[in-house]
Amino acid sequence: MKISIEVEVQPDEVDMATELLKTLRSITDHVKVTTPGLAPAAPVAPAATVPQTPKEQMKALIEQLMVPGAIDEVAKALMPILASPAYGGDRGTAITELVEAYEEVVFDPKHIQNDTRLGPYLRLLVHKFPDEQAHLEFKRKVIQKVLGHMTKKRAIDAARHDILLQAEAFANLVALDCVQLEGAMQTIERLIGKPDSRAAAVTMLGKTVDLCIDKFTAIPNDPKYTEPMRKLWIAMDAVQEPVFQYDIAFISAQRERIIARLAQLHGPAIIPALTAAPPAAAPPMPMPVPTPMGGPPGVSAPGGIPTPMPVPVPTPAPASSQGPVHVKQLRAMRGLPDIQSLVFSFNWDAVTRHALTASQDGCLRFYDGAASLRNTIPFHSHYVTAIDSFTRAGSRMFVASAVPNNAQLSGNNCAVALFDGTTYQQTAMAQRATTMISSLRTLPPNSVVEGWVTAEAAPNTPMQPTVVCVYDAARVGASNEITPVLTLAEHSDMITAIAASSSHANIFMTASSDATLRIWDMRAPKSVGMFGVPSPTGGRYAHQAPVAHLDAMGDTVLSTGRDNHINIWDIRQLGAVSAGEHYHGLVAGYAASLLVEQPEHMIYKLAYANSPSPTVAAFVCDTALFLLDWTNSLQTPSVTPAVDNPNLPYKLKYIDCKWTPGAGENGGPALYGVATPYDAGNGQPPFQAVSIFEALAA
């Protein structure tokens, strides 16, 4: 590879040119300097230097982003460094070092002293690398780092030099559409409301209204944009600390400009929507069912398999003979007995009405509807990490995934085991040459495959699980071995969850740390749809951070990410891609995006399947379990903490939850919450790892 750079220097630019030449000589020996009117100078003999590490080479290249027009060559030059033998083929480590090099250059305090604009550096996030997957991973990690820095707890009068550069980077992310404006306004408004994040939030807002004034003044007259803006201005009006006096004056001036321009664009009637206080009581508003988007007829995939187009069907009632139940509270009733170690996975079998747990002690446990232990199956050499159940040929089956718990076992010795639900005997085993199985989900009834789906690391690689494997219980070998009938690889980062809905027999969804949600069909060799909003790279992202979990019921899918949003998607809304999108399937934006005001802790898991109402879900958020109800309002959903057993001598840290129809008192709805005790004081508490919460009706 050869890069040629020619620079013409004026007398008053000698100092700057000297620094540029110093940078160039740090990465190449082929630098010549000529003076107009004279013969070319002899090449400068390079000084003896210690060979640069890959990270130092990347830093030198990133510095060149300030040179106009250099971004394309910089992006190309980074590729061989990422493939350096120093990383031993470990792409994850290479990308991590690239992000570290980028941070050290971009967030160098000298930029504050020199009043350097960071825009040229940030444009690398939207300039595609020759390796697109490397670029997407780099971009995701940088955005995550910026957001993480700005959400740290700080004093009201925190030193601004610690947040100025990251605040400007955030504003550039908005300007470059790496972060959507409406999401940015919601994030800043939430952070302003907390004293320990107010300094960062006010600084972010000042930089954003400065660099993105054109975006603010061009929003549509739509509550999706006007409501977050109104709430943002109200939050800013409450900021009174003297330390923010300059910020308040600047932001207020920008705010007046924004409102004036929007009034010119949409008419004066928009002003109350941007400034007025909310009404005293909003009328009840059920969750909207979007009108299905039109799309082209299904086209044949390789092998003549038709790419499916989901057909709109009515959302079925929840699993309750009484129909939807309006739940007002979750109250702990009792726990499952005989569990003495951490529970990794829990499943409720609605057919047999059995609760199944998989725990760190390597045991599968089966409980009946009265929470009495019925059977225990030990796995002596493995941790059981996931469990689910399904029906095959009229018989109930359950399947579990496991990873080695013995250091003497090979790291590539994970397993998937199939059991008979009546005899509890193992009927098949899949020994997997993989380092991890991160998720497992059985397929809906009437699927063309009677089996399950797992998320696994690609065979014989150290990467995180990014491959979807489909298993058919009907294809068990003579020695009871079973292998995947289909392997799908489109995610660029760890798959965090798999979900399916009984309303769509052949469809399942996957969530990933690459911020995407993909839809798959058993009859197609690749994904058939994506939920998300368009990204500058031509793809779609479902959240502005890694997606942590998803769940589905009927036509509705819920997802949550590290951005603390719970997004609602409708399968019936899937339609054709927009012009310029590089995707082979159908796409849909969210029906609603709910910002959950629990910023102290990330949402780990959602429970929506088998919910007593189509507008009620539950989620776990570290030390608490919450009921989420958007029956009356999508803008301000009700979030109610569950009531734990007050007699417990310790606190619970929640890791999962599942709706269990008919498991409550008198056959009513209930929710199982998976937790581990902590903060127990001097005594070791008895383990109450799975609590049963009754869903109390309004």
Secondary structure, DSSP 8 states (H G I E B T S, - for coil): ----------GGGHHHHHHHHHHHHTT-S------TTS---------------HHHHHHHHHHGGGSTT-HHHHHHHHHHHHT-GGGTT-HHHHHHHHHHHHHHHHT-THHHHTT---HHHHGGGGS--SSHHHHHHHHHHHHHHHHHHHTS---TT--GGGTHHHHHHHHHHHHTTSS-HHHHHHHHHHHHTSHHHHHHHHHHHHHHHHHTHHHHTT--SSHHHHHHHHHHHHHHHT---GGGHHHHHHHHHHHHHHHHHHHHHH-GGGHHHHHS---SS------------------B-GGG-B------------S-TT----EEEEEEEEE-SS--S-EEEEEEETTTTEEEEEETTSEEEEE-TTS-EEEEEE-TTEEEEEEEEEEETTEEEEEEEEEE--TTS-TT-EEEEEEETTT--EEEEEEE--S-EEEEEE--TT-SS-EEEEEE--TT--S-S-EEEEEETT---TTSB---SEEE---SS-EEEEEE-TTSTTEEEEEETTS-EEEEETTSSS--EEESEE-TTSSEESSSS-EEEEEEETTEEEEEETTSEEEEEEGGG-B---TT---SSEEE--SEEEE-S-TTS---EEE-TT-SSTTEEEEEETTEEEEEE-SS-SSS-EEEE-B--TT-SSEEEEEEEEEETT-SGGG--EEEEEEEEE--TTS------EEEEEEEE-
